[in-house]
Amino acid sequence: MRDLRLRFGGVKAVDGLTFDAYAGEIISVIGPNGAGKTSAFNCITRRASGLPTAIDRGRRAAGRAAPRAGSPAAT
């Protein structure tokens, strides 16, 4: 994963996350509450699923935000 970014308005939830993951590795993410761990995980799993993402390297994908999880458009 290279240079993952996610913003909510003017708030940077994830800013420039980069890491390598190899088959068979277990990776942990640690940090204080509000550090963006869950936001990063949600971005990564959404990108890996092939679903449209709201953020792709800091730009809106296809010019529109992805549907929120649990919304009718997301299912």
Secondary structure, 3 states (H helix, E strand, C coil): CCCEEEEECCEEEEEEECCCCCCCCCCCCCCCCCCCHHHHHHHHHHHHHCCCCCCECCECHHHCCCCCCCCHHHC
